[in-house]
Amino acid sequence: MVYTAANQTIAINTQTVDISSVTAQFQSLSTDDKLGLLWVIYTEVGRSITPAAPGAARLQFAEGILNQIKQMSPNDQLEVMRDLVKKVSTPITRAYGSLTKNTKLAFWYQLAELMRAGLVIPVPPNYQLSREANLVFAGLQNLSFNQQITTLRNAVVDMGVDPLA
């Protein structure tokens, strides 16, 4: 494995993995694959990937959205998550769209924590990533810590609806 900090590229065997390619691969996934992958990322490697983001974010701005989601039925919770990914214009997706990049990253971390605690609909226990999502996950794991944070931020920043657009 070769790591070059200047251009943020890692050579793995004959394949090159970088922030742009992993982000593009993530964006090409289906809605449910994106949600499943975010769940796996935050539960499997979240302890090493996300601690930097929540501390830097102003999570109080996202807590209203998270509280609204907690009050919904499990089916509605899932629909809100899908709406965020698909950029469906709703009051919640527009509120999410107004959050900062780091707060969006922290929002998904907190959402995964709420799922783990049973306060938000969890991913089914037998859930398995699709082949495509596994490739994205493998690419993410081969990035440095800072590259992982940047890639995750890139993945979630484009979700929701910009209320000013």
C-alpha positions in Angstrom: 0.0 0.0 0.0 1.3 3.5 -0.9 0.0 6.6 0.7 0.7 10.1 -0.7 -0.7 12.9 1.5 -0.2 15.6 -1.2 -2.8 14.2 -3.6 -4.7 12.1 -1.1 -4.3 8.9 -3.0 -3.7 5.3 -1.8 -2.6 2.6 -4.1 -4.0 -0.8 -3.3 -2.7 -3.6 -5.5 -3.3 -2.1 -8.9 -6.3 0.0 -7.9 -6.2 3.6 -6.7 -8.7 4.7 -4.0 -9.2 8.4 -3.2 -11.8 10.6 -1.7 -13.4 11.5 -5.1 -13.7 7.9 -6.3 -15.2 6.6 -3.0 -17.6 9.6 -2.9 -18.6 9.0 -6.5 -19.1 5.3 -5.7 -21.3 6.2 -2.7 -23.4 8.6 -4.8 -24.1 5.9 -7.4 -25.6 3.5 -4.8 -29.4 3.0 -4.4 -31.2 4.9 -1.6 -31.4 1.8 0.6 -27.8 0.9 -0.1 -26.7 4.4 1.0 -28.7 4.1 4.2 -27.4 0.6 4.9 -23.8 1.6 4.3 -24.1 4.6 6.6 -25.5 2.3 9.3 -22.6 -0.1 8.8 -20.0 2.6 8.7 -21.3 4.2 11.9 -21.7 0.9 13.8 -18.7 -1.0 12.5 -16.1 1.7 12.3 -17.9 4.7 13.8 -15.8 4.6 16.9 -12.7 5.4 14.9 -14.3 7.5 12.1 -16.8 9.8 13.7 -15.5 11.1 17.1 -13.9 14.1 15.4 -17.1 15.2 13.7 -19.7 15.4 16.5 -17.3 17.4 18.7 -16.8 19.9 15.9 -20.5 20.2 15.0 -23.2 22.3 16.5 -25.5 19.3 17.1 -28.1 21.4 19.0 -29.2 22.6 15.5 -29.9 19.0 14.5 -31.5 17.9 17.8 -34.9 19.3 16.8 -34.9 17.2 13.6 -33.7 14.1 15.6 -36.5 14.7 18.2 -39.1 14.9 15.4 -37.8 11.6 13.9 -37.9 9.9 17.3 -41.6 10.8 17.7 -42.6 9.1 14.4 -43.7 5.6 13.7 -40.9 3.3 12.5 -42.2 3.3 8.9 -42.3 7.1 8.9 -38.8 7.2 10.4 -37.5 5.1 7.5 -39.4 7.3 5.0 -37.7 10.4 6.4 -34.3 8.8 6.0 -35.1 7.8 2.4 -36.5 11.3 1.8 -33.2 12.8 3.0 -31.2 10.6 0.6 -33.5 11.1 -2.3 -33.7 14.9 -1.7 -37.5 15.0 -1.4 -38.7 18.4 -0.3 -40.3 18.2 3.1 -40.0 20.3 6.2 -37.5 17.9 7.7 -35.4 17.6 4.6 -35.3 21.4 4.2 -34.3 21.8 7.9 -31.6 19.2 7.4 -30.5 21.1 4.3 -29.8 24.2 6.3 -27.3 22.4 8.6 -23.6 22.9 8.3 -21.4 20.2 6.7 -20.1 19.0 10.1 -23.5 19.1 11.7 -24.9 16.9 8.9 -22.1 14.4 9.5 -22.9 14.5 13.3 -26.7 14.1 12.5 -26.1 10.7 10.9 -23.8 9.7 13.7 -26.5 10.6 16.2 -29.2 8.9 14.1 -27.1 5.7 14.1 -26.8 6.0 17.9 -30.6 6.4 18.2 -31.0 3.3 16.0 -28.6 1.4 18.2 -30.6 2.4 21.3 -33.9 1.3 19.7 -35.3 4.8 19.6 -35.3 4.9 15.7 -36.1 2.1 13.4 -32.9 -0.1 13.2 -31.5 -1.8 10.2 -32.8 -5.4 10.1 -30.5 -7.8 12.1 -29.9 -10.0 9.0 -29.1 -7.0 6.8 -26.1 -7.5 4.5 -24.5 -4.9 2.3 -24.9 -5.3 -1.5 -21.8 -6.0 -3.5 -21.6 -2.4 -4.6 -22.0 -1.1 -1.1 -19.3 -3.5 0.1 -16.9 -2.1 -2.5 -17.6 1.5 -1.2 -17.0 0.3 2.3 -13.7 -1.4 1.4 -12.6 1.8 -0.4 -13.5 3.9 2.7 -11.6 1.5 5.0 -8.5 2.0 2.8 -8.5 5.8 3.3 -6.7 7.6 6.1 -8.8 8.8 9.1 -9.0 12.4 7.7 -9.9 11.1 4.3 -12.6 9.0 5.8 -14.1 12.0 7.6 -14.0 14.0 4.4 -15.6 11.2 2.3 -18.4 10.8 4.8 -18.9 14.5 4.9 -19.1 14.6 1.1 -21.6 11.7 1.2 -24.1 13.4 3.7 -23.7 17.0 2.7 -25.6 16.6 -0.5 -28.6 15.0 1.2 -31.7 16.8 2.1 -33.0 20.0 0.3 -31.3 23.3 0.4 -34.1 25.7 1.7 -32.6 28.6 -0.2 -32.6 26.8 -3.6 
